[in-house]
C-alpha cells in the first residue's frame, strides 16, 4: 500500500492534469484494459452510469487524454480512444510507480 500511496502523491504533486479518483480510474481502465472501448462498456467496467462516464470523459477529452468517435457501423455507439498525450501520461505514472516500488520495503 505504501508504494501505491507514494505513486498517487507523486502524481498529485507533479505539474499535470488535476484528475479526481473517478477520472483516474476511468483513465486507467481505458489504457490498461484491451479495447476497443465504448461508453457503455466503460460504464459497465467501472461500475458507474453512462451519464457519469460521459461527464468524466468530458474532462479527459478536455485534457486530450481520451477521444470519442462514433462507430461507423452503428452511429449510436460511441467509441472511446486513447491519445498520444494519454499514452505519455500513462508512461509517467508507470515510471513513478516503478520508482515507488523500488523504494518500498518488502511486503510481509
C-alpha positions as a Markdown table, in Angstrom:
| # | Residue | x | y | z |
|---|---|---|---|---|
| 1 | Unk | 0.0 | 0.0 | 0.0 |
| 2 | Unk | 2.9 | 2.4 | 0.6 |
| 3 | Unk | 4.0 | 2.2 | -3.0 |
| 4 | Unk | 0.5 | 2.9 | -4.2 |
| 5 | Unk | 0.2 | 5.9 | -1.8 |
| 6 | Unk | 3.6 | 7.2 | -2.9 |
| 7 | Unk | 2.7 | 6.9 | -6.5 |
| 8 | Unk | -0.6 | 8.8 | -6.0 |
| 9 | Unk | 1.1 | 11.5 | -4.0 |
| 10 | Unk | 3.8 | 11.9 | -6.7 |
| 11 | Unk | 1.2 | 12.1 | -9.4 |
| 12 | Unk | -0.8 | 14.7 | -7.5 |
| 13 | Unk | 2.3 | 16.8 | -6.7 |
| 14 | Unk | 3.6 | 16.8 | -10.2 |
| 15 | Unk | 2.5 | 19.5 | -12.6 |
| 16 | Unk | -0.1 | 17.9 | -14.8 |
| 17 | Unk | -3.8 | 17.4 | -15.1 |
| 18 | Unk | -5.9 | 17.6 | -12.0 |
| 19 | Unk | -7.8 | 14.3 | -12.0 |
| 20 | Unk | -10.3 | 13.1 | -9.5 |
| 21 | Unk | -10.3 | 9.5 | -8.4 |
| 22 | Unk | -13.1 | 8.8 | -10.9 |
| 23 | Unk | -11.2 | 10.4 | -13.8 |
| 24 | Unk | -8.0 | 8.5 | -12.9 |
| 25 | Unk | -10.0 | 5.2 | -12.6 |
| 26 | Unk | -11.6 | 5.7 | -16.0 |
| 27 | Unk | -8.2 | 6.8 | -17.5 |
| 28 | Unk | -6.5 | 3.6 | -16.1 |
| 29 | Unk | -9.4 | 1.4 | -17.3 |
| 30 | Unk | -9.2 | 2.9 | -20.8 |
| 31 | Unk | -5.4 | 2.5 | -21.0 |
| 32 | Unk | -4.8 | -0.8 | -19.1 |
| 33 | Unk | -7.6 | -2.9 | -20.5 |
| 34 | Unk | -7.9 | -4.3 | -24.0 |
| 35 | Unk | -10.1 | -2.3 | -26.4 |
| 36 | Unk | -12.0 | -1.4 | -28.3 |
| 37 | Unk | -13.8 | 0.6 | -25.7 |
| 38 | Unk | -17.4 | 2.0 | -25.8 |
| 39 | Unk | -19.0 | 4.5 | -23.4 |
| 40 | Unk | -21.5 | 1.7 | -22.4 |
| 41 | Unk | -18.7 | -0.8 | -22.0 |
| 42 | Unk | -16.6 | 1.5 | -19.8 |
| 43 | Unk | -19.6 | 2.3 | -17.7 |
| 44 | Unk | -20.1 | -1.4 | -17.1 |
| 45 | Unk | -16.4 | -2.0 | -16.4 |
| 46 | Unk | -16.0 | 0.9 | -14.0 |
| 47 | Unk | -19.5 | 0.3 | -12.4 |
| 48 | Unk | -21.0 | 3.7 | -12.8 |
| 49 | Unk | -23.8 | 5.1 | -15.0 |
| 50 | Unk | -23.3 | 6.1 | -18.6 |
| 51 | Unk | -24.1 | 9.7 | -17.7 |
| 52 | Unk | -21.3 | 9.7 | -15.1 |
| 53 | Unk | -18.9 | 8.2 | -17.6 |
| 54 | Unk | -19.9 | 10.9 | -20.1 |
| 55 | Unk | -19.1 | 13.6 | -17.6 |
| 56 | Unk | -15.7 | 12.0 | -16.7 |
| 57 | Unk | -14.9 | 11.6 | -20.4 |
| 58 | Unk | -15.7 | 15.3 | -21.0 |
| 59 | Unk | -12.8 | 16.1 | -18.6 |
| 60 | Unk | -10.5 | 13.5 | -20.1 |
| 61 | Unk | -11.3 | 14.8 | -23.6 |
| 62 | Unk | -10.7 | 18.4 | -22.5 |
| 63 | Unk | -7.2 | 17.3 | -21.3 |
| 64 | Unk | -6.6 | 15.4 | -24.6 |
| 65 | Unk | -6.3 | 12.1 | -22.6 |
| 66 | Unk | -9.2 | 10.4 | -24.5 |
| 67 | Unk | -11.1 | 10.9 | -27.7 |
| 68 | Unk | -14.7 | 9.9 | -28.5 |
| 69 | Unk | -15.7 | 8.9 | -32.0 |
| 70 | Unk | -18.9 | 7.4 | -33.5 |
| 71 | Unk | -18.6 | 3.8 | -34.6 |
| 72 | Unk | -19.0 | 3.8 | -38.4 |
| 73 | Unk | -21.1 | 0.6 | -38.4 |
| 74 | Unk | -23.6 | 1.9 | -35.9 |
| 75 | Unk | -23.6 | 5.6 | -35.2 |
| 76 | Unk | -25.5 | 5.1 | -31.9 |
| 77 | Unk | -22.3 | 3.5 | -30.5 |
| 78 | Unk | -19.7 | 5.9 | -29.2 |
| 79 | Unk | -16.2 | 4.6 | -29.2 |
| 80 | Unk | -13.5 | 5.9 | -26.7 |
| 81 | Unk | -10.0 | 6.0 | -28.0 |
| 82 | Unk | -6.6 | 6.6 | -26.4 |
| 83 | Unk | -4.5 | 9.6 | -27.3 |
| 84 | Unk | -0.7 | 10.1 | -27.6 |
| 85 | Unk | -0.9 | 12.5 | -24.7 |
| 86 | Unk | -2.7 | 9.9 | -22.6 |
| 87 | Unk | -0.1 | 7.2 | -23.5 |
| 88 | Unk | 2.7 | 9.6 | -22.4 |
| 89 | Unk | 0.9 | 10.3 | -19.1 |
| 90 | Unk | 0.5 | 6.5 | -18.5 |
| 91 | Unk | 4.2 | 6.0 | -19.0 |
| 92 | Unk | 4.9 | 8.8 | -16.5 |
| 93 | Unk | 2.6 | 7.1 | -14.0 |
| 94 | Unk | 4.2 | 3.7 | -14.6 |
| 95 | Unk | 7.7 | 5.2 | -14.1 |
| 96 | Unk | 6.6 | 6.9 | -10.9 |
| 97 | Unk | 5.1 | 3.6 | -9.6 |
| 98 | Unk | 8.2 | 1.7 | -10.5 |
| 99 | Unk | 10.3 | 4.2 | -8.6 |
| 100 | Unk | 7.9 | 3.9 | -5.6 |
| 101 | Unk | 8.1 | 0.1 | -5.7 |
| 102 | Unk | 11.9 | 0.1 | -5.8 |
| 103 | Unk | 12.0 | 2.2 | -2.7 |
| 104 | Unk | 9.2 | 0.3 | -0.9 |
| 105 | Unk | 10.0 | -2.1 | 1.9 |
| 106 | Unk | 9.3 | -5.8 | 1.1 |
| 107 | Unk | 5.7 | -7.0 | 1.8 |
| 108 | Unk | 5.3 | -9.1 | 4.9 |
